[in-house]
């Protein structure tokens, strides 16, 4: 009896010990995507007549982001209904559009079909059928890039519009394309398949509202200048850009006693404004409202119930009637571009709250730390309400920019009180120098931009004929470099325009990045294609 109890106890202990030392696991993680076992009608069917497709897989699957991933070409006006919404081995797709005759359709599910347990996607599964007697089998391919930035947007739509007797350039604003696909990864390579022979407009959209129609206010666009002919062996590169909208005044409102604010879109720099009271023109001055897409119209004191306003450019005009309200008067104030350290590369700027009509340079002083007067030049940017005080800036120096009473007189006749700005410069060894030697420059002028890790422009240089660009006293940083062929010599990059069939100004990026360290001189050669 004792022997029996001992054996039972020992067996119980061993069983408990084994349970503590080991545990049951699920084995290796499942990384195998689901497999399509059957489709009804079969994939690549011809003479398709129905409106329902059934896909059966070897395991339970689920759909993830099908509304974003699924691409139907030609595009559907109404999205198909896919059931069930829960995990299942069979997906039923009900087409809601009336199908076009003799047309090849493709449904590319992207990464949306996944196994239920591990979420392994069935990559780029495509179901193809034709309402005619054959499947169109031609293709066109290429790559997409950004016309300005080094990185390119993901999920860009590549489109083909058929060029026939009904085609006009306005079609891209009104109708979806004949064929469509999307870039799926960071390689930016694209392929349009199952195409029929013909002539096409090839274009791309970063489609902000996902409606397959070009909206210039929100979408980026890329296009081939000339129509393409399929079949073709050409690989096409498309450059994506955001068009500059044409100038347009949106609304006008009374903002202060003698100031009207006008919202706008587009480039306001060539816009002019005229103000009228009972048909008589009122003296006014137009400026840009800092930090906003708005213009300001300043006018002399006048007591009226409303004023008539006309905003115009060479090819645009709009009129407003602005109701006057009982509002406060703007007060004159000034702010500095910097309040402490003045970069060696930058001039000192003073921002005025009201436009300045007169500057008396005799009442302005620039004094260094030894109380010596420094020669300076005064420039005025009236549109941005800035006064630029430019003088030679030495390292490890202190400056006092003083404006005596009456140095600045506003549009309303107000004068400044005494203003003093105390500034200092850093040591030269706090900065670095960068020399870039250019090879194979095809034309001038050019713009060279140094950008930081966020893509923000930190330094900009221009050249009308020199192939060596020197950037002195720049902040230590890791810079990316781009060259812009400034076709219209306006010292800024200009994007393209679809209706004008104009591509963006060419941008070439230096491969890799350039590190500029404090108290270092760096020299790089930029070989252009």
C-alpha positions in Angstrom: 0.0 0.0 0.0 2.8 2.4 0.9 4.6 1.5 -2.3 1.5 2.2 -4.3 1.0 5.7 -2.7 4.6 6.5 -3.2 4.4 5.7 -7.0 1.2 7.7 -7.4 2.8 10.7 -5.6 5.9 10.5 -7.7 3.9 10.4 -11.0 1.9 13.4 -9.8 5.1 15.4 -9.0 6.6 14.6 -12.4 3.5 15.6 -14.2 3.4 18.9 -12.3 7.1 19.6 -12.9 6.7 19.0 -16.6 3.8 21.4 -16.7 5.9 24.1 -15.1 8.9 23.6 -17.3 7.2 23.7 -20.7 4.3 25.3 -22.5 2.4 24.7 -25.7 3.1 27.3 -28.4 1.4 28.0 -31.7 4.4 27.0 -33.7 6.0 29.2 -36.4 4.1 32.4 -37.4 2.0 32.0 -40.5 3.5 34.2 -43.2 1.9 32.6 -46.2 -0.7 34.7 -48.0 -4.1 33.3 -49.0 -4.5 31.6 -52.3 -7.3 31.9 -54.8 -8.9 28.5 -55.4 -11.7 29.5 -57.7 -13.4 32.5 -59.3 -16.8 32.6 -60.9 -16.8 33.7 -63.7 -13.2 32.5 -64.2 -10.5 35.2 -64.2 -9.8 36.7 -67.6 -13.3 35.7 -68.9 -14.6 37.1 -72.1 -18.2 37.9 -73.1 -18.9 38.8 -69.5 -22.7 39.3 -69.1 -23.5 39.4 -65.4 -22.9 41.8 -62.5 -21.6 39.4 -59.8 -18.2 37.9 -59.3 -17.4 35.3 -56.6 -13.8 34.7 -55.4 -13.1 31.6 -53.2 -9.8 31.3 -51.3 -8.1 28.4 -49.4 -8.6 30.1 -46.0 -10.7 32.7 -44.3 -9.9 36.2 -45.6 -10.9 39.7 -44.7 -10.8 43.0 -46.5 -8.8 45.9 -45.2 -9.1 49.5 -46.7 -10.7 48.2 -49.8 -12.2 51.6 -50.4 -8.7 53.0 -50.7 -6.9 49.9 -52.2 -9.3 48.7 -54.8 -8.7 50.2 -58.3 -11.2 49.6 -61.0 -10.2 50.4 -64.6 -12.0 51.9 -66.4 -13.1 53.7 -63.2 -16.6 53.0 -61.8 -19.1 55.8 -61.1 -20.4 53.7 -58.2 -18.3 51.5 -56.0 -19.1 47.8 -56.1 -20.7 46.1 -53.1 -18.4 43.5 -51.6 -19.8 41.0 -49.1 -19.5 39.6 -46.5 -18.0 42.3 -44.2 -16.8 39.5 -41.8 -14.1 36.9 -42.4 -15.1 34.3 -45.1 -13.5 32.0 -47.6 -15.7 33.5 -50.4 -16.0 37.1 -51.4 -19.0 38.2 -53.5 -18.5 41.4 -55.6 -21.6 43.0 -57.0 -20.9 45.6 -59.8 -23.2 48.6 -59.5 -22.3 50.3 -62.8 -23.6 49.5 -66.3 -20.7 47.9 -68.1 -19.5 49.3 -71.5 -19.6 47.0 -74.5 -16.4 45.5 -75.9 -14.4 46.7 -72.9 -11.7 45.0 -70.8 -12.1 45.7 -67.1 -9.6 45.1 -64.3 -10.2 45.1 -60.5 -6.9 45.5 -58.7 -7.3 44.8 -55.0 -3.9 46.1 -54.0 -3.1 44.8 -50.5 -6.7 44.7 -49.3 -7.3 40.9 -49.3 -5.6 39.5 -46.2 -5.8 36.2 -44.3 -8.0 36.5 -41.2 -5.4 35.4 -38.6 -2.1 37.0 -39.4 -3.2 39.7 -41.9 -0.9 38.4 -44.7 -2.0 40.2 -47.9 -2.6 38.6 -51.2 -0.4 41.2 -53.0 -1.8 43.0 -56.0 -4.4 40.5 -56.8 -6.2 41.5 -60.1 -9.4 40.1 -61.5 -9.8 40.8 -65.3 -12.7 40.3 -67.6 -14.0 41.6 -70.9 -17.5 42.4 -72.1 -16.2 41.6 -75.6 -14.8 38.6 -77.3 -11.2 39.2 -76.3 -9.0 40.6 -73.5 -7.0 43.7 -74.3 -3.4 42.8 -73.6 -1.2 45.9 -74.3 0.6 47.9 -71.6 2.5 51.1 -70.9 5.0 51.6 -68.0 7.3 54.2 -66.5 8.1 56.0 -63.2 6.8 59.0 -61.3 8.8 61.7 -59.6 8.2 65.0 -57.9 9.2 68.0 -60.1 10.6 70.0 -57.1 11.1 67.9 -54.0 13.5 65.0 -53.6 10.8 62.7 -52.3 7.7 61.7 -54.2 4.2 61.2 -52.9 2.9 57.7 -52.5 -0.4 56.4 -53.9 -0.3 58.5 -57.1 -2.9 57.7 -59.8 -1.6 57.1 -63.3 -4.3 57.8 -66.0 -4.9 57.4 -69.7 -7.6 59.4 -71.5 -8.5 58.1 -74.9 -8.0 60.7 -77.7 -10.9 60.4 -80.0 -13.4 62.8 -81.6 -14.9 63.6 -78.2 -11.6 64.5 -76.6 -10.8 68.0 -75.3 -8.3 69.2 -72.7 -11.2 70.1 -70.4 -12.1 66.4 -70.0 -9.7 65.9 -67.1 -11.7 68.4 -65.0 -15.0 66.6 -65.7 -14.6 62.9 -66.3 -12.6 60.0 -65.0 -10.0 58.4 -67.4 -10.4 55.4 -69.6 -7.6 53.5 -67.7 -6.2 54.0 -64.2 -3.7 52.5 -61.8 -1.7 53.6 -58.8 1.8 53.5 -57.5 1.9 51.0 -54.7 5.3 51.5 -53.0 8.3 53.8 -52.7 9.8 52.6 -55.9 7.4 55.0 -57.8 7.3 52.5 -60.8 4.0 52.1 -62.5 2.4 49.8 -65.1 -0.9 50.2 -66.9 -2.1 46.8 -68.3 -4.9 45.3 -70.4 -5.0 48.3 -72.7 -6.3 48.5 -76.2 -4.4 50.1 -79.1 -4.9 53.8 -79.7 -3.8 57.4 -78.9 -4.0 58.6 -75.3 -3.3 61.5 -73.0 -0.9 60.1 -70.3 -1.1 61.9 -67.0 -0.9 61.4 -63.2 -2.7 62.8 -60.2 -2.0 63.0 -56.5 -5.8 62.8 -56.1 -6.6 64.6 -52.9 -10.3 63.8 -52.8 -10.0 60.4 -54.6 -12.5 61.1 -57.3 -10.3 60.5 -60.4 -10.9 64.1 -61.6 -8.4 66.9 -61.6 -9.0 69.6 -59.1 -6.2 72.2 -59.4 -6.9 73.7 -56.0 -5.9 70.5 -54.2 -4.3 68.0 -56.6 -0.8 67.6 -58.0 -0.6 66.8 -61.7 1.9 65.3 -64.1 1.4 64.9 -67.9 3.1 64.0 -71.2 3.2 67.0 -73.4 2.4 65.0 -76.5 -0.2 62.2 -76.9 1.2 58.7 -76.7 0.4 55.8 -79.1 -0.1 52.3 -77.8 1.4 49.8 -78.4 4.7 51.4 -77.3 8.1 50.3 -76.0 8.8 53.7 -74.4 9.2 54.1 -70.6 7.6 57.4 -69.6 8.8 59.6 -66.7 6.1 61.9 -65.2 7.0 64.8 -63.0 4.4 65.7 -60.4 3.7 69.4 -59.5 1.0 71.6 -58.0 -0.2 74.3 -60.4 -0.1 77.9 -59.4 -3.7 79.1 -59.4 -4.6 82.2 -61.4 -5.0 85.3 -59.2 -8.6 85.7 -57.9 -10.0 88.0 -55.2 -12.4 86.1 -52.9 -14.0 88.6 -50.6 -13.5 92.1 -49.2 -14.3 93.4 -45.7 -13.8 96.4 -43.6 -11.1 95.5 -41.0 -10.2 98.8 -39.3 -11.2 102.5 -39.6 -9.1 103.1 -42.7 -8.3 99.6 -43.9 -10.0 96.9 -46.1 -8.8 93.3 -46.2 -9.2 91.3 -49.4 -8.8 87.5 -49.4 -7.3 86.0 -52.5 -5.8 82.9 -54.2 -2.9 82.8 -56.6 -0.1 85.3 -57.0 -1.1 88.8 -55.7 2.1 90.6 -56.7 0.7 92.0 -60.0 -2.7 92.9 -58.7 -3.8 96.5 -58.4 -6.7 98.0 -56.5 -8.7 101.1 -56.9 -11.2 102.6 -54.3 -14.1 104.8 -55.1 -16.6 106.9 -53.2 -19.6 108.1 -55.2 -17.6 107.6 -58.3 -14.6 109.6 -57.1 -11.3 107.7 -56.6 -10.0 107.6 -53.1 -6.2 107.6 -52.5 -5.2 104.2 -51.3 -2.2 101.9 -51.0 -2.2 98.1 -51.3 0.1 95.8 -49.3 0.3 92.1 -48.3 -1.1 91.0 -44.9 1.7 89.1 -43.2 1.1 85.4 -42.7 -2.2 85.2 -44.6 -3.5 85.0 -48.2 -5.0 88.5 -47.9 -4.3 91.9 -49.3 -4.7 95.1 -47.3 -6.0 98.3 -48.8 -5.2 101.5 -46.8 -7.1 104.7 -47.4 -7.3 108.2 -46.0 -10.0 109.0 -43.4 -13.4 109.4 -45.0 -16.9 109.3 -43.7 -19.1 107.2 -45.9 -21.5 104.3 -45.6 -19.7 102.2 -48.2 -16.9 102.2 -50.7 -16.6 100.6 -54.1 -13.5 98.5 -54.7 -12.0 97.2 -57.9 -9.3 94.5 -58.0 -7.6 93.8 -61.3 -4.7 92.2 -63.2 -3.9 92.3 -66.9 -6.6 89.6 -67.5 -8.8 89.7 -64.5 -11.2 92.2 -62.8 -13.6 92.0 -59.9 -15.6 94.6 -58.1 -16.9 94.8 -54.5 -19.1 97.1 -52.5 -17.6 97.3 -49.0 -19.9 98.4 -46.1 -18.2 100.6 -43.6 -18.5 99.8 -39.9 -17.5 101.6 -36.7 -14.1 100.2 -36.1 -10.9 101.2 -34.3 -8.0 103.0 -35.9 -4.8 101.0 -36.6 -1.8 102.1 -34.4 1.7 102.5 -35.7 4.2 99.9 -34.3 7.4 98.2 -35.4 9.0 94.8 -35.0 12.5 93.5 -35.9 13.4 90.5 -38.0 15.7 89.4 -35.2 15.9 90.6 -31.6 19.3 89.2 -30.6 21.7 87.4 -32.9 22.0 88.9 -36.4 23.2 86.2 -39.0 26.2 87.4 -41.0 24.5 86.5 -44.2 21.3 88.5 -43.5 20.3 92.1 -43.6 18.4 93.7 -40.7 14.6 94.2 -41.4 12.0 96.3 -39.6 8.3 95.4 -40.1 5.8 98.2 -39.9 2.2 97.8 -38.9 1.2 100.6 -41.3 2.7 101.4 -44.7 5.6 103.9 -44.5 5.3 106.9 -46.9 8.6 108.7 -45.9 12.0 107.7 -44.6 14.6 110.2 -43.3 17.9 108.4 -43.3 19.6 111.3 -41.5 17.6 110.3 -38.4 18.8 106.6 -38.6 22.1 105.4 -37.0 24.0 102.2 -36.9 26.6 102.1 -34.2 29.1 99.3 -33.3 30.3 98.3 -29.8 33.1 101.0 -30.0 30.4 103.7 -30.6 31.6 104.1 -34.2 29.1 105.0 -36.8 28.6 102.3 -39.5 27.7 103.1 -43.1 24.3 101.6 -44.2 21.8 101.6 -47.0 18.1 101.8 -46.7 15.7 99.8 -48.9 12.0 99.5 -48.7 9.7 96.6 -49.6 6.4 98.5 -49.7 4.3 95.5 -50.6 5.4 93.6 -47.5 5.7 96.7 -45.3 9.4 96.2 -44.5 12.3 98.6 -44.1 15.7 96.9 -44.9 18.7 98.3 -43.1 21.8 96.8 -44.9 25.3 97.3 -43.5 28.6 95.4 -43.4 28.3 92.8 -40.6 31.5 91.7 -38.9 31.8 88.6 -36.6 31.9 89.0 -32.8 30.5 92.5 -33.0 27.6 94.3 -31.3 25.4 96.8 -33.1 22.8 99.4 -32.1 20.3 100.3 -34.8 18.7 103.6 -33.7 15.7 105.4 -35.3 15.3 108.9 -33.9 11.9 110.5 -33.8 10.5 111.3 -37.2 12.8 108.8 -39.1 9.7 107.0 -40.4 6.4 108.6 -41.3 3.4 106.4 -41.9 0.7 106.6 -44.7 -1.4 108.5 -42.2 1.3 111.0 -41.2 2.2 109.3 -37.9 5.9 109.4 -36.9 7.9 107.0 -34.8 9.3 107.7 -31.3 12.9 106.8 -30.6 13.5 103.1 -31.4 16.6 101.2 -30.5 17.5 97.6 -31.6 20.5 96.0 -30.0 22.1 93.2 -32.1 25.1 90.9 -31.9 26.9 88.6 -34.4 28.5 85.2 -33.7 32.1 84.2 -34.1 33.1 83.3 -37.7 34.2 79.9 -36.4 30.6 79.2 -35.4 29.8 78.9 -39.1 30.9 76.8 -42.1 31.7 77.5 -45.7 30.5 75.5 -48.7 31.9 75.8 -52.3 30.0 74.0 -55.1 31.6 73.5 -58.4 29.1 72.8 -61.2 29.8 70.8 -64.3 27.7 70.6 -67.5 25.5 73.6 -66.8 23.3 73.8 -69.9 22.0 77.4 -69.5 21.9 80.3 -67.1 20.5 81.8 -64.9 20.4 79.1 -62.2 19.2 78.9 -58.6 21.0 76.7 -56.0 19.0 75.9 -52.9 20.4 74.2 -49.7 17.6 72.4 -47.8 17.5 70.9 -44.3 16.3 67.4 -43.3 12.7 68.7 -43.4 13.0 69.9 -47.0 12.9 73.6 -45.9 15.1 76.0 -47.9 17.8 77.3 -45.5 20.1 79.1 -48.0 19.6 80.2 -51.6 22.1 81.3 -54.2 21.8 82.6 -57.8 24.2 82.6 -60.7 24.0 84.3 -64.1 27.2 82.9 -65.5 29.4 81.5 -62.7 29.9 77.7 -62.3 31.4 78.0 -58.8 28.9 78.9 -56.1 30.2 80.0 -52.7 28.1 79.9 -49.6 29.9 81.6 -46.8 29.1 81.8 -43.1 26.2 79.3 -43.2 24.9 77.4 -40.2 26.4 73.9 -39.5 23.9 71.3 -40.8 23.4 68.4 -43.1 22.2 69.9 -46.4 20.6 68.6 -49.5 21.3 70.6 -52.7 19.1 71.2 -55.7 19.8 73.2 -58.9 16.9 75.0 -60.7 17.2 76.1 -64.3 15.5 79.5 -63.9 13.9 79.7 -67.4 12.2 83.1 -66.9 14.9 84.6 -64.6 12.5 85.5 -61.9 14.6 83.9 -59.1 12.1 81.3 -58.1 11.0 77.9 -59.2 7.9 77.9 -61.4 5.7 74.8 -61.7 4.1 73.8 -64.9 0.6 74.3 -66.3 -1.6 71.7 -68.0 -3.7 73.9 -70.2 -0.6 75.8 -71.4 1.1 72.4 -72.0 4.1 73.8 -70.0 6.3 71.6 -67.8 7.8 72.8 -64.6 11.3 74.4 -64.5 13.8 71.6 -64.4 15.2 70.7 -60.9 18.3 68.5 -60.5 19.1 67.1 -57.0 22.7 66.5 -55.8 23.1 62.8 -54.9 23.4 62.3 -51.2 23.8 65.1 -48.6 26.6 67.5 -47.7 27.6 68.0 -44.1 28.8 71.5 -43.2 30.5 71.7 -39.9 31.4 74.8 -37.8 34.8 76.3 -38.7 35.1 74.0 -41.8 35.5 74.7 -45.5 33.7 72.1 -47.7 34.0 71.8 -51.4 31.9 69.5 -53.6 31.5 68.9 -57.4 28.0 68.8 -58.7 28.0 66.9 -62.1 24.8 67.7 -64.0 23.3 65.3 -66.6 
